[in-house]
Amino acid sequence: MANYDYTPVPNYVAPTQGNMEQAATEIANWLRTKGNGKDVRESLAQAVQLFGDVAAQFINEASGLKGQFNSAVANANTNSEVEAARTSTVSGTGYTTLGARLDAIDTEQASHDSSIKNNLVDKTSNQDVDGVKNFLQLPTYNSGRSLLPASDTGWLQSGVTFGDNVTSVGDFSYRIITIGNFRKFFLVDI
């Protein structure tokens, strides 16, 4: 037969931050060892009450943290970096909020996309679109990390100077292929 404790359960004392674990352990021990039914029921009641008190403390702390977070977010607009980002360094246009600036960028992008979609931009030329060069016709090379601009002069036969102002001698052709920062020069005698 098990050893039961027949002493009455003490009155409930609300836990503090430092003794919650101790209070929970003590109540669990009472549930395991009390011999009288009324003491076991009281232990169960105190366990539920302890759970409620711990939950209330947690909710209060969470509310406090939420208030601190909301305050930090509300005051973030005074940050100099955010304030500086409200003004375009390209156009000099200033916006009241960073969100307004981003919305303006989205609107302008949608306008450009619409122009391209509706064939208002000649994709085969270097036509400017609101001051921005149309590079859609230029070839690119996938470097594995990004698309690098590529160009090819095709075969040319004049315009090369060798050494001390010596222009091309004889019949030859040359070609320059550029991929990103890499340039390859081909020289062919014809």
Secondary structure, 3 states (H helix, E strand, C coil): CCCCECCCCCCCCCCCCCCHHHHHHHHHHHHHHECCHHHHHHHHHHHHHHHHHHHHHHHHHHHHHHHHHHHHHHHHHHCHHHHHHCECCCCCCECCCHHHHHHHHHHHHHHHHHHHHCCCCCCCCCCEECCEECCCCCCEEECCCCEEEEEECCCECCCCEECCCEECCCCEEEEEEEECCEEEEEEEEC
